Amino acid sequence: MKIAWSIKIPKGAKLKVKNGQSVLEGDVIYEYHLDSIERLPLMGWQNLGLDDRKTVLSQILKRTLTKGEFLWKGSWFNNISLNSPGEGKCKGVDEFGNIELETEKEEIYLAPISAKNIRVEDEKIIFELRGTEYEAKGINELKGWGDFEARIVDDLDLIGKSQIRQVVMIKDHLEVAIKAEAVGVSGLILIDVPKENEFEDSDIPVVSMEKSEAEKLIKIVDGKKAKVWINASAAKVLLVLE
């Protein structure tokens, strides 16, 4: 079946792909530059006199500060010292005594999967894929991509660093699932694992599947590596066939 998978394009992002082109996994889809200002309480500022405030501002304005950096110390008379509560370029101090720190963020979004054709629309990029969906039960509300080796893991010794960024299918054993989460897998498919709700707060997508449904997934992959999209919030597992 044909499947359309989309990503939202942040406002102001610079696209690196064109409508109708093919992409490979790891290709740059867009670049994004964001400036943001954080306001943090500058402890001791409100106790300074007007002249001291002017002195401090003349020393820190437009400077890039680090968190905890020593900014100013008064005389023995007022005994007030100031330290930066955060990091970034100082834009000033507001009337409430909050220092304004500007930070820059560069974001590059890489294609998580190859596609023969993409569509570029106003606010999203659509990957046109061929695949099939499988029913599952969402344990949490997360979603994400991962490689899948189409096998059921039921032994602690079969879990290791080689599973990093993979979606792992685990049967029966809670301790195996816990170890897989710890080594950094990208998602979990659980089959008859007791206490599965312990993964509700996991930071990776987690679903459970009936054994019969899992066996269908394994059979169609037929021992090859494949890409799967786990959508725990929609209770679906998408297998990409091409």
C-alpha positions as CSV (number, residue, x, y, z in Angstrom):
1,M,0.0,0.0,0.0
2,K,1.1,3.6,-0.6
3,I,1.8,5.6,2.5
4,A,2.3,9.4,2.9
5,W,4.5,10.3,5.9
6,S,5.0,14.0,6.6
7,I,7.2,16.4,8.6
8,K,6.3,20.0,9.5
9,I,8.6,22.7,8.2
10,P,9.5,25.3,10.8
11,K,8.7,28.9,9.9
12,G,11.9,30.5,8.5
13,A,13.6,27.2,7.7
14,K,15.8,27.0,4.6
15,L,14.7,24.0,2.4
16,K,17.5,21.9,0.9
17,V,15.2,19.7,-1.2
18,K,12.8,20.3,-4.1
19,N,9.3,19.0,-4.9
20,G,9.4,15.7,-6.7
21,Q,13.0,14.8,-6.0
22,S,14.2,11.6,-4.4
23,V,16.1,11.6,-1.1
24,L,18.3,9.1,0.7
25,E,18.4,8.5,4.4
26,G,20.7,11.1,6.0
27,D,20.2,13.8,3.3
28,V,19.7,17.3,4.6
29,I,16.0,18.3,4.4
30,Y,16.1,21.8,5.9
31,E,18.4,24.1,7.9
32,Y,17.0,26.3,10.6
33,H,18.5,29.2,12.5
34,L,16.8,30.5,15.6
35,D,17.6,33.4,17.9
36,S,15.9,33.3,21.3
37,I,16.1,35.5,24.4
38,E,15.9,34.1,27.9
39,R,15.1,36.3,30.9
40,L,16.6,35.1,34.2
41,P,16.7,36.8,37.6
42,L,20.0,38.5,38.2
43,M,20.4,38.1,41.9
44,G,21.6,41.3,43.6
45,W,20.7,43.6,40.8
46,Q,17.7,45.2,42.6
47,N,19.9,46.1,45.5
48,L,22.3,48.2,43.4
49,G,22.1,52.0,43.1
50,L,21.6,53.7,39.7
51,D,25.3,54.5,39.2
52,D,26.4,50.9,40.0
53,R,23.8,49.6,37.5
54,K,25.2,51.8,34.8
55,T,28.7,50.5,35.6
56,V,27.6,46.9,35.4
57,L,25.8,47.3,32.2
58,S,28.7,49.0,30.5
59,Q,30.8,45.9,31.4
60,I,28.4,43.2,30.3
61,L,26.3,44.6,27.5
62,K,26.7,42.7,24.2
63,R,29.2,40.3,25.8
64,T,28.7,36.6,25.6
65,L,28.4,35.3,29.1
66,T,28.7,31.8,30.6
67,K,26.6,30.4,33.3
68,G,28.0,31.3,36.8
69,E,30.5,33.8,35.3
70,F,31.5,36.5,37.8
71,L,30.1,39.8,36.6
72,W,30.7,42.4,39.3
73,K,31.6,42.9,42.9
74,G,30.8,46.1,44.8
75,S,32.9,47.8,47.5
76,W,33.2,46.7,51.1
77,F,30.4,49.2,51.8
78,N,27.6,47.4,49.9
79,N,29.3,43.9,49.6
80,I,27.1,42.9,46.6
81,S,28.3,40.5,43.9
82,L,26.7,39.4,40.6
83,N,27.0,36.2,38.7
84,S,25.4,35.3,35.4
85,P,22.5,32.9,35.9
86,G,22.7,31.6,32.4
87,E,24.7,31.7,29.1
88,G,24.3,33.8,26.0
89,K,24.9,37.3,24.6
90,C,23.8,40.0,27.1
91,K,21.0,42.2,25.7
92,G,20.4,44.2,28.9
93,V,18.6,43.9,32.2
94,D,14.9,44.7,32.4
95,E,13.0,46.7,35.0
96,F,12.3,43.6,37.1
97,G,16.0,42.7,37.5
98,N,16.0,40.0,34.8
99,I,19.1,39.7,32.7
100,E,18.3,39.2,29.0
101,L,20.5,36.6,27.3
102,E,20.3,35.9,23.6
103,T,21.2,32.4,22.3
104,E,21.5,31.1,18.8
105,K,20.4,27.7,17.7
106,E,21.3,25.9,14.4
107,E,19.2,23.0,13.5
108,I,19.7,20.6,10.6
109,Y,17.0,18.0,9.9
110,L,18.2,14.9,8.1
111,A,15.9,12.5,6.2
112,P,15.2,9.5,8.6
113,I,14.4,7.3,5.6
114,S,14.9,7.1,1.8
115,A,12.1,8.0,-0.5
116,K,11.8,7.9,-4.3
117,N,9.5,10.9,-4.3
118,I,8.8,13.8,-1.9
119,R,6.2,16.5,-2.1
120,V,6.9,20.0,-0.8
121,E,3.8,21.8,0.4
122,D,3.2,25.1,2.3
123,E,4.1,23.9,5.8
124,K,5.2,20.3,5.3
125,I,7.3,17.8,3.4
126,I,5.6,14.6,2.4
127,F,7.5,11.4,1.9
128,E,5.7,9.0,-0.5
129,L,6.5,5.4,0.6
130,R,5.3,1.9,0.0
131,G,4.6,-0.2,3.1
132,T,2.1,-1.8,5.4
133,E,0.6,-1.0,8.8
134,Y,0.2,-3.3,11.8
135,E,-2.1,-2.9,14.7
136,A,-0.5,-2.4,18.1
137,K,-1.3,-1.0,21.6
138,G,0.4,2.2,22.5
139,I,2.1,2.1,25.8
140,N,3.1,5.8,25.7
141,E,2.5,8.7,23.3
142,L,5.8,8.9,21.4
143,K,6.7,8.0,17.8
144,G,9.9,7.6,15.8
145,W,11.9,5.7,13.2
146,G,14.2,2.8,13.6
147,D,15.9,-0.1,11.9
148,F,14.3,-3.5,12.4
149,E,16.0,-7.0,12.1
150,A,12.7,-9.0,12.2
151,R,13.4,-11.2,15.1
152,I,12.0,-11.7,18.6
153,V,14.5,-11.2,21.5
154,D,13.9,-13.1,24.7
155,D,17.4,-13.4,26.2
156,L,19.4,-10.7,28.0
157,D,22.6,-11.8,26.2
158,L,21.1,-10.8,22.9
159,I,20.8,-7.2,23.9
160,G,23.9,-5.0,23.4
161,K,25.2,-1.8,21.8
162,S,24.5,-3.2,18.3
163,Q,20.8,-2.5,18.9
164,I,21.4,1.3,19.3
165,R,19.0,3.1,17.0
166,Q,17.1,-0.1,16.3
167,V,13.5,-1.0,17.0
168,V,13.7,-4.2,19.1
169,M,10.9,-6.8,19.5
170,I,10.9,-8.4,22.9
171,K,8.8,-11.4,24.2
172,D,8.0,-12.4,27.7
173,H,10.9,-10.9,29.7
174,L,10.6,-7.5,31.4
175,E,14.3,-7.4,32.3
176,V,15.2,-7.8,28.6
177,A,13.0,-4.8,27.7
178,I,14.6,-2.7,30.5
179,K,18.1,-3.5,29.3
180,A,17.2,-2.7,25.7
181,E,15.9,0.7,26.8
182,A,19.1,1.3,28.7
183,V,21.4,0.6,25.8
184,G,19.7,3.1,23.6
185,V,17.3,1.4,21.2
186,S,15.0,3.7,19.2
187,G,11.8,1.9,20.0
188,L,10.3,-1.2,21.7
189,I,7.7,-3.7,20.4
190,L,6.6,-5.8,23.4
191,I,4.9,-9.2,23.2
192,D,3.4,-10.7,26.4
193,V,5.9,-8.7,28.5
194,P,4.6,-8.4,32.1
195,K,4.2,-4.9,33.7
196,E,4.4,-3.3,30.3
197,N,2.8,-0.1,31.7
198,E,6.1,0.6,33.4
199,F,7.3,2.0,30.1
200,E,4.6,4.7,30.0
201,D,7.3,7.3,31.0
202,S,9.9,6.0,28.6
203,D,11.6,8.5,26.3
204,I,11.4,6.2,23.3
205,P,8.2,5.0,21.6
206,V,6.8,1.7,23.1
207,V,4.0,-0.4,21.8
208,S,2.8,-4.0,22.5
209,M,1.6,-6.4,19.8
210,E,-0.3,-9.6,19.7
211,K,2.0,-12.5,18.9
212,S,0.1,-13.3,15.7
213,E,0.4,-9.7,14.4
214,A,4.2,-9.7,15.3
215,E,4.7,-12.9,13.4
216,K,3.1,-11.3,10.3
217,L,5.6,-8.5,10.5
218,I,8.5,-10.8,10.9
219,K,7.4,-13.0,8.0
220,I,7.1,-10.2,5.5
221,V,10.5,-8.8,6.4
222,D,11.9,-12.3,5.8
223,G,15.2,-12.0,7.6
224,K,16.2,-8.7,5.9
225,K,16.8,-5.4,7.6
226,A,13.9,-2.9,7.3
227,K,12.7,0.5,8.4
228,V,9.8,0.8,10.8
229,W,7.9,3.8,12.1
230,I,6.5,3.3,15.6
231,N,3.5,5.5,16.4
232,A,2.5,4.7,19.9
233,S,0.0,7.6,20.1
234,A,-1.9,6.1,17.1
235,A,-1.3,2.5,18.1
236,K,0.4,1.6,14.8
237,V,3.6,0.1,13.5
238,L,4.5,1.0,9.9
239,L,6.8,-1.2,7.9
240,V,8.5,0.4,4.9
241,L,8.8,-2.0,2.0
242,E,10.6,0.3,-0.5
